[in-house]
């Protein structure tokens, strides 16, 4: 999803769970 804090994701459905 959209990276936040360099590690989390706002939108896991984007394909970036980390």
N, C-alpha and C positions, 0 to 999 in steps of 0.2 A: 504493500500500500504506500501511502505517502509517509516518508520517513519523518520522524519526530524524535528529538533528543539523540539522534544519530543511531538509534537502536530499535525503537518501537515503530508501529505502523498504525495509521488512522484507518486504513482500508485494507484489511487482510485479503479481501476478495480480489484485489489488484494482482495478487500473486506473490507478494512479499510478506510472508508471515513473520519474519524477523524484523 
